[in-house]
Amino acid sequence: MFRWLRGRGAAAPDVAEMQARIPDDLWQRVLSAYPFLAPLAAPEREQLRARCAWLLASKNLNGARGLDPTDFMRLAIAAQAALPILHLSPSLYEGWDEIILYPEGFSIPRRQMDEDGVVHEYVEEAAGEAWDGGPVVLSWSDPDPEAGAFNAVIHEFAHKLDLHAGQADGMPSLAAHPDIKPRVWRQVLADSYDRYVAALEAVEAAIAPDVDPESEDADAWYASLPLDPYAATDEAEFFAVSSEHFFIDPLPLAQALPDWHALLRAYYRQDTLARLA
């Protein structure tokens, strides 16, 4: 059904024609499947539909490990990926052309040098990865609508927005945002990140000594945090994890880090808190 859309390099698409090629019943299925998409107002739904058509036309979505993506899978991934650029330019996703979809999580070999100069090699289990200048790699089993604020698609496409500006440092391009000063972004980002790391350290210190902090038994302590603990990795991950929460469960973020939430609202040009209330 979407064969006509695949890998066309649609830099200047006929939006009306492309939207019309997405069947209404399939579009409604996707909107209904993801609770954070269902509340979109009618004009935003049509804008999202146009962004989806552009994504499907300009990116090759290929299955890996034997997966043959269905039209529902393709449109579901496109809808989640398009949400962050609903009111931004699609050009922010240009410069690469492939989305790779695994049926479930995948392994990534890593090399990391510690402070003593010793190189450690290990394998990391992942639900997604965004390559600088390369593809976005995703696991179909992980964009679970019932998985709280976790969303691998939004997470990895937030990394793409970050990388579009150069390096992954938690600061996307602000060229189209004269209302946001880079100095203010960096200041609010650094302050919010430090406050979050301090909150995480306090939670970890409060976990009972007989409880494994990596086990489900510790979830009750981590539940008090406004973001997933992975946000404390660095400022790039802080931006990506914050973006997941901003679109799916923004209230804890807005309450705990109001300045950072306000900055994300200004950058994405969406009031998700009002939309999802």
C-alpha positions in Angstrom: 0.0 0.0 0.0 2.8 2.4 0.9 5.2 1.1 -1.9 4.7 4.3 -3.8 6.0 6.3 -0.8 9.2 4.4 -0.1 12.5 6.2 -0.7 11.2 8.8 -3.0 13.3 11.7 -1.5 10.3 13.9 -1.2 12.0 17.3 -0.5 9.0 19.2 -1.8 6.0 16.8 -1.7 2.5 17.5 -2.8 1.1 17.4 0.8 -2.5 17.1 -0.2 -1.9 14.2 -2.5 0.3 12.4 0.0 -2.2 12.7 2.8 -5.0 11.4 0.6 -2.9 8.2 0.0 -3.0 7.3 3.7 -6.3 5.3 4.2 -8.7 6.8 6.7 -9.3 3.5 8.5 -5.6 2.8 8.9 -4.9 6.4 10.1 -7.7 6.1 12.7 -6.3 2.8 13.9 -2.9 4.4 14.5 -4.4 7.4 16.3 -6.4 5.1 18.6 -3.5 2.8 19.3 -1.4 5.6 20.9 -3.1 7.5 23.7 -0.8 10.5 23.3 -1.9 10.9 19.7 -5.6 10.5 20.2 -6.2 14.0 21.9 -4.7 15.9 18.9 -7.2 18.5 17.6 -8.4 18.1 14.0 -6.0 20.6 12.4 -3.0 19.0 14.2 -4.2 15.5 13.1 -4.1 16.6 9.5 -0.7 18.3 10.0 0.6 15.1 11.6 -0.8 13.1 8.7 1.1 15.3 6.3 4.3 14.9 8.2 3.8 11.1 8.2 3.4 11.1 4.5 6.6 13.1 4.1 8.5 10.7 6.3 7.2 7.6 4.5 8.2 9.3 1.2 11.6 10.4 2.2 12.9 7.5 4.3 13.3 3.8 3.6 11.8 1.8 6.4 13.4 -1.6 6.3 12.8 -4.7 8.5 15.7 -6.6 10.0 16.1 -10.1 11.3 13.3 -11.4 9.1 10.8 -8.7 9.9 8.5 -7.6 7.0 7.0 -4.3 8.3 3.2 -4.0 7.7 1.5 -0.8 6.7 0.3 -0.4 10.3 3.9 -0.7 11.5 5.1 1.8 9.0 2.4 4.4 9.7 2.7 3.9 13.5 6.5 4.5 13.4 6.0 7.5 11.1 3.3 9.0 13.4 5.4 8.8 16.5 8.5 10.1 14.7 6.6 13.0 13.1 5.1 14.2 16.4 8.2 16.1 17.5 8.3 18.0 14.2 4.5 18.6 14.1 5.1 22.4 14.1 8.8 22.3 13.0 10.4 22.0 9.6 10.8 18.5 8.1 14.2 19.6 7.0 15.4 18.8 10.6 15.1 15.2 9.6 17.1 15.5 6.4 20.6 14.3 5.7 19.9 10.5 6.2 17.4 8.2 4.6 16.9 4.9 6.5 14.9 3.6 9.4 15.7 0.0 10.4 13.1 -1.9 12.3 13.9 -5.0 14.4 11.1 -7.3 15.7 12.5 -6.9 19.2 15.5 -5.5 21.1 19.0 -5.8 19.6 22.6 -5.8 20.8 25.2 -3.1 20.2 29.0 -3.7 20.7 30.5 -0.8 22.7 34.0 0.4 23.4 34.6 2.8 26.3 37.8 4.2 27.8 37.7 4.8 31.6 39.5 7.5 33.5 42.6 5.4 33.8 42.9 4.9 30.0 41.7 1.3 30.1 39.4 0.3 27.1 36.4 -1.8 28.0 34.5 -3.7 25.4 30.9 -4.8 26.1 27.6 -5.5 24.5 24.6 -3.3 25.3 21.0 -4.3 24.8 19.1 -1.5 23.1 15.6 -0.6 22.0 16.8 2.1 19.6 19.8 4.0 18.3 20.3 7.1 16.2 23.5 7.2 14.1 25.1 10.5 13.3 24.5 10.9 9.5 23.1 7.4 9.4 19.9 5.5 10.1 17.6 5.3 13.1 17.4 1.8 14.4 14.3 0.8 16.3 12.7 -2.3 18.0 9.1 -2.8 17.1 8.4 -4.5 20.4 9.4 -1.4 22.4 7.1 1.4 21.3 4.5 0.0 23.7 1.5 2.4 24.2 1.2 1.0 27.7 4.8 1.4 28.7 4.4 4.7 30.6 6.4 7.6 29.2 9.0 5.3 27.6 9.0 5.7 23.8 12.0 4.6 21.8 10.8 6.3 18.6 10.4 9.8 20.1 13.7 9.2 22.0 15.7 8.4 18.9 14.2 11.1 16.8 14.9 13.6 19.5 18.5 12.5 19.1 18.2 13.3 15.4 17.1 16.8 16.2 20.0 17.2 18.5 22.5 15.8 16.0 21.1 18.1 13.2 22.8 20.9 15.1 26.2 19.2 15.1 27.0 17.0 18.1 24.7 15.3 20.5 24.9 17.7 23.5 21.2 18.3 24.4 21.0 21.5 22.3 19.1 21.2 19.0 19.3 23.9 16.3 17.6 27.1 17.4 18.0 28.8 14.0 14.2 28.9 13.5 13.6 30.0 17.1 14.5 33.7 17.5 12.5 33.6 20.8 15.0 31.1 22.4 18.5 32.4 23.1 21.2 29.7 22.9 22.7 31.1 26.2 19.3 30.6 27.9 19.0 27.1 26.6 22.4 26.0 27.8 21.8 27.6 31.2 18.4 26.1 31.7 19.6 22.7 30.4 22.7 22.6 32.7 20.7 23.7 35.7 17.8 21.3 35.1 20.2 18.4 34.4 22.1 19.1 37.6 18.9 19.3 39.6 17.7 16.0 38.2 21.0 14.2 38.9 20.9 15.4 42.5 17.3 14.1 42.8 18.3 10.8 41.4 21.3 10.5 43.8 19.0 11.3 46.7 16.6 8.6 45.6 19.4 6.0 45.2 20.7 6.9 48.7 17.2 6.4 50.2 16.8 2.8 48.7 16.8 0.3 51.5 20.2 -1.5 51.8 18.5 -4.9 51.3 17.0 -3.9 48.0 18.8 -4.2 44.7 18.6 -0.8 43.0 18.5 -2.5 39.6 15.6 -4.8 40.5 11.8 -4.1 40.3 11.8 -3.9 44.1 13.4 -0.5 43.7 10.7 0.9 41.4 8.8 2.4 44.2 11.7 4.7 45.0 12.4 5.7 41.4 8.7 6.4 40.8 9.1 9.7 42.6 11.4 11.0 39.8 9.9 13.1 36.9 12.0 11.2 34.3 13.5 7.8 33.7 16.9 7.4 35.5 18.6 7.0 32.1 18.2 10.8 31.7 21.1 11.3 34.1 23.6 9.7 31.6 24.5 13.0 30.0 22.8 16.1 28.6 22.1 14.5 25.3 20.2 11.7 26.9 18.5 14.2 29.3 17.1 16.0 26.2 15.9 12.8 24.6 14.3 11.3 27.7 12.8 14.6 28.5 11.3 14.7 25.0 9.7 11.3 25.6 8.1 12.5 28.8 7.1 15.9 27.3 5.0 14.2 24.6 3.6 11.3 26.7 3.4 12.2 30.4 4.4 15.9 30.8 2.9 16.7 34.2 5.7 15.3 36.4 8.3 17.1 34.3 6.4 20.4 34.4 6.0 20.2 38.1 9.6 19.2 38.9 11.5 21.2 36.3 9.2 24.0 35.1 11.8 26.1 33.4 13.0 23.1 31.3 9.5 22.1 30.5 8.7 25.6 29.4 11.8 25.6 27.1 10.7 22.3 25.5 7.2 23.7 25.0 8.7 26.7 23.2 11.0 24.6 21.1 8.5 22.0 20.0 5.7 24.7 19.7 3.3 22.3 21.4 1.4 22.5 24.7 1.2 18.8 25.5 0.3 19.5 29.1 -2.9 21.2 28.0 -3.5 18.6 25.2 -3.3 15.6 27.5 -4.9 17.1 30.6 
